[in-house]
Amino acid sequence: MNARTYLDHNATSPVRPEAREALLAALDATGNGSSVHAEGRVSRGTMDVARAQVAALVGGNPAGVIFTSSGTEADVLALTPDYRRGEESLLHDVLLVSAVEHAAVLRGHRFPADRVEVLPVDARGRVLLDALDAALERHSAAGRRVLLSLMVANNETGVIQPLAEAARRAHAHGALVHTDAVQAAGRIPLSLPALGADMMSVSAHKLGGAPGVGALILADPDLRPAPLIGGGAQERGRRAGSENVPAIAAFGAAAQRAGDCVEADGVRINGLRERLEDALRCEFPELVLLVGDVDRLPNTSCFALPGVPAETVVIALDLAGVAASAGAACSSGKVAASHVLGAMGVSERIARSAIRLSFGWSSGEEDVDRALGVFRRVLPGLLRRRAAA
């Protein structure tokens, strides 16, 4: 079988060897972390180690780590009007989100629809801070408490948001700040205190852990969102249900490895992406590189061949051995233009043609070589068909 080139790390990244080893070791152990016997204490110890490893990846407090089933669940857990800090009730009236947030934020929150305000972004996909200021001032003057959710980096374009400045402005109005760091964690250095967020969502399978586990990390462990899943006292009563210990162990191992090499990998992967983009732009002048001139994740490239449907390109690449992703969501055989690109003011013709390539920890020069070879074979035919249509 011919070697395939995997360029869809933003969807999921291959499991790291360290994570696989940790997962298998935890599978061989027996014990529920809520049990007091020796086997239970072993499982609890495994989770404690992983909790510290995940917290260390983002400069957080292990006591603030709540393990969930996914990054999506972590987002939904965070985005509730109902919070407590000790005995104090912190009810929030309004949720502010940027127009380019992941669907887990835009549709997964627990606020009534009429209590959600979507903030516009500029042509590069960065939230407009003036619009944020206006919303904060308006709600503050009306006595409304605000929860702001602003991602670290976008899953489609890789664009990095001005989160620290947005958090500073939000806190000046007494707002609480959540950030979805699912795409950024393990790909760029992160510090929860430096970013100023009160909560951060992360996911294991984006950074080389096993699927089926994520975490919401609280800067203040005493801050308590209303549980999404009630029942037992797991996760300090913040998320009921027996924890997925093997996946959590793998999450911790992947987080530690990602943190150890995040800077070196960032430089290496950025070089791979730039080499691919430079070659494609040189050989295919019709290609439109989106957000190439803004601060973004080192691994993410989003571009379009206007007039060539994204699903056509993705299928052609797949048949030729390259795994890529459409910049738009497919449903019932139809492609809807990306809400992210739409919010940026990208024309529908370009948005419907956008595809995403994303590198990761396992990517190498050979992936660029094979991808360029496939593009050289596939794209000319697609462009000829477009011209003849």
Protein Blocks (a to p, Z undefined) as FASTA:
>chain_A
ZZddddbfkmpccddfklmmmmmmmmmpgcdfkbmbfklmmmmmmmmmmmmmmmmmnopa
fklpccdfbfklmmmmmmcfbdcehjbccddfbdcddfkbcfklmmmpccdfklcccddd
dfkopacfklmmmmmmmmmmnopacdddddfbdfklopacffklmmmmmmmnopacdddf
klmgopaccdfklnopabdcddfklnopaehiacdddfblmbccddfbgcifehhhpagc
jddfklmmmmmmmmmmmmmmmmmmmmmmmmmmmmmmmmmmmmmmmbccehklbccdfkbc
cdddehiafklmmmmmmmnopacddfbdceehiacddfklmmnopafklmmmpccddddf
kbcfklmmmmmmmmmmmmmmmmmmmmmZZ
